[in-house]
Amino acid sequence: MKIASVVCSLLICLCSASAQDAARPAYLDPSKPMEQRVTDLLGRLTLEEKAQQLNHLNGGVPRLNIPAWGLWNQTLHGVWSKQPTTLFPAPIGMGATWDPALVHTITNAMSDEARALYNAGAEGPRGKMGLVYRSPVINISRDPRWGRIQEVFSEDPYLTGRMGVAYIKGLQGDDPHYLKVAATVKHFAVNNVETNRKSLSASVDERNLMEFWLPHWKAAIMEGHAQSVMASYNAINGAPDAINKYLLTDILHGQWKFDGFVTDDLGGVNLLVAGHHYTEDPVLATALAIKAGCDSDDIQYETNIPLAVKRGLLTTADVDRALGRVLRVGFRLGVYDPPEMNPYSKITTSVVRSPEHLQLSLQTALESITLLSNRSDFLPLDKKSLKSVAVIGPAGDTGYETGNYYGTPARKVGPLQGLKEALGPGVKVEYEQGAGFIEIPDPAAIARAVDLARKSDVAILFLGTSLKVEGEGRDRRNLDLPGAQEQLLEAVYAANPKTVLVLMHAGPLAVTWANDHLPAILDAWYPGEAGGTAIAQVLLGDYNPGGHIPYTVYASLDGVPPQNEYDVTKGFTYLYFKGVPLYPFGYGLSYTQFTYSNLKLSQTATHATGQVTVSFDLQNSGKRKGAEVAQLYTHQQKSNVVQPIKSLRGFQRVELEPGETKHISLDLPASQLSYYDVVTKKFIVAPGMFDVLIGSSAEDIRLHAQLEVN
C-alpha cells in the first residue's frame, strides 16, 4: 500500500508540473528558443502596450510580469545614480592611457555597480535603475573646438575603435548566455558640432563617411556586439539621422548584421518637426522613423504609433519589427527568466565604491597623466628639498571639473589635498585660486597668487576648463586658456620661474607661451575622484607618467578648417593637418628614455588578403621604471587618390623596468592598407609601396621599413 501511495504521489506531482509547464507562456519559459518567446510576447501585447514599450522610459507591463528593465541611464565614466558610485576619469583621459585592457577593466567594474544597483531596486536620475546604458560615446574629436571632447576617446578612428570595443565588452559582460547590461553606442553618425546641433546637416562625401566617420562604429557593432545604437540629432546630406534608412537599416542591419535596437537621442523624432522641419506632422515623423529603423523614442512613440497605424502610415508588422529588436535585448539581459538562472542577478551593492574600484579609479588617473614638457628634467620634484609649495589656479582645489553624465561625487581629492597628503606636515602647502575658469581678471586675486608664488620654493598652476567652457551644447571659439588664466600664468611665472603647469581639461589647449617658458607641463585631463592623489604621485616621482595625447594639439587655429567643413582631407587631425602642431597626436614624454631597434616585417611582400607581422625591440634605456606607447603607422607612397599623411594601424602600451627590453609584435592585416573606392563601392588595396613607421608619436618616428603590396 505504501509503494502504491508513493507512486500515486509522484504521478500527481508530475502531472502538476506538466500542467504548470503547459500553462506557462512561452515568453516566460527559458527552455524555449528566443524567437518563439519574442513572437509569443508580441502576440500578447495590445497596440497601445507595444507603443508604450517603445518609449525608452517605459514602465513595463505588470499584467504580463514584464519589468521596467529598459529604463536608460548613463555610465560614461561612472554609474549615474542617486547614491554615490565610483567616479573614473573622463573618457578623453581613458583615451590618453592608450590601454584598451584597462578600459575593459573599468567598464567591467562600472557594469558590476550598475547591475548591483538594478538588483537592489536603487534609484537612478529618472526613477528605478534600468539595464540600458547610453555609453560609450564613440564620436571622433575631429574639430578641436567641439564641446564634447571630454566624452570621447580620440580623434583617430582606429584608436577610438579599439577603446570602444574594449568598453562595450567590459560593460556587457562575458557570460555566454546573459548580458550584464546593454551598451548604447552614440551618437550615430557624423555628430561633431554642438552649435545648432538639433537642426544642422553635415555634408559628407561617401569616401569620407566610409574611411573616417564609420570604421569605429563597424568595430563597435561587429566586434563589440553593442546591443543598442543612438541616432544623433543632426542630418547627413539633408537626411536626419533618426530617419536615415541608409544608416539605420542598410548599413547597421544589412552590412554589419546588427542584432540590437536603435534609439534616437532625446526628442530626436520630434525634431523632425521642430528642428529639421522635415515634416509638420508628428504622426508622420513617427512613421518615417519606425520604417527607417529607429526602434525606440520617447513619449512621441507612445502617443503617435497607435495613431500612425490607424491612419495607415504604419502596419502592425512595422511596429512588431521595432519592438522585436528591443525585446531580444531584454531576453539577452535575462529579465524574463528566473533570477537564479542569471549570474549577474547575484551581484550585490557591496561592489559599489569597493576598495578595488576606488584603486582602479586612481590607477586610471595615473595612466592618463601625460608629460608634455620637462626642461632639464625639472620633474619630478625633489621631496627632500621642498619646504614650501604654492598651489594656484581654479582647478587647484576641489573645484576641478569631473565631467558630465555623472551624479554627485562622494569625494573629490583635489591637487591641494593630494600634495598635502603626499608631502606631509613638514612642507607648507598653500593655496590661492588667482582666477576663475571664465571670469574677468581680479587684480587682487592675481596679486595674492603672485605673492604666494614668490615666497614658495615651487609654484604649481592648475589651469584648464569646466563645463562652462566646453560641454554638451557648447563649443569653444578658440583654443586659448579661458578667462584670466593666461594672465595669471604669466604673472606667477614672472614671480617664480620654478613654475609647473598642470592642465585639467578636455579639448586641446594651445598653451604656446607656457610651452616656450615654463620648465614643465603636465596634462591631467578631467581625472575623476582621485585626481589630486594621482597628480601628486606624478609630480613627486612616485609614478612615472606614461600617458600619450589622443588628439592633435594645434598651436593655433591657423590651418584648421572651419567646423562646418566635414571633409577631413581639408586639414583635420594628424591624418591630414599639414601644419606644425604644438604637440602631435600620440605624444607623451617620460621620466625615463626608450630605445627602439630591430624592426622586422614577416615578409617583404604581401597580397591584398594577407597579413604582415611587424616586430621590433623596445628597451627602457633610462633609470626609472616606465611605460611607453609604441605606435605603428603606415603611409602609401604613391596613390591615385588623396591619402592620409600617415595612419595609425596598431599600438601597445608597454611597462618596462630600467634596462629591460621587450620584443613587440603587431599584426598588420593588408585590409588596413585599403581605401574606399567610390566606383566599386568597396574597400580595395592598391598595389604599391607602403612606408611602415614605428614611433612614440605621429611625428616621433624611430623605425622605418618599406612594404610592397602586389
Buried (B, 14 or more C-beta within 10 A) or exposed (E): EEEEEEEEEEEEEEEEEEEEEEEEBBBBBBEBEEEEBBBBBBEBBEBEBBBBBBBBBBBBBEEBEBBBBBBBBBBBBBBBBBBBBBBBBBBBBBBBBBBBEBBBBBBBBBBBBBBBBBBBEBEBEEEBBBBBBBBBBBBBBBBBBBBBBBBBBBBBBBBBBBBBBBBBBBBBBEEEEBBBBBBBBBBBBBBBBBBEBBBBBBBBEEBBBBBBBBBBBBBBBBBBBBBBBBBBBBBBBEBBBBBBBBBBBBBBBEEBEBBBBBBBBBBBBBBBBEBBEBBEBBBBBBBBBBBBBBBBBBEBBBBBBBBBBEEEBBBEEBBBBBBBBBBBBBBBBBBBBEEEEBBBBEBEBEBBBBEEBBEBBBBBBBBBBBBBBBEEEBBBBEBEEBEBBBBBBBBBBBBBBBBBBBBEBEEBBBBBBBBBEBBEEEBBBBBBBBBBBBBEBBEEBBBBBBEBBEBBBBBBBBBBBBBBBBBEEBBBEEBBBBBBBBBBBBBBBEBBEBBBBBBBBBBBBBBBEBBEBBBBBBBBBBBBBBBBBBBBBBBBBBBBBBBBBBBBBBBEBEBBBEBEBBBBBBBBBBBBBEEEBBBBBBBBBBBBBBEBEEBBBBEEEBEBEBBBEBBBBBBBBBEBBBBBBBBBBBBBEEEEEEBBEBBBBBBBBBEBEEEEBBEBEBEBBBEBBBBBBEEEEEBEBBEBEBBBBBBBBBBEBBBEBEBEBE
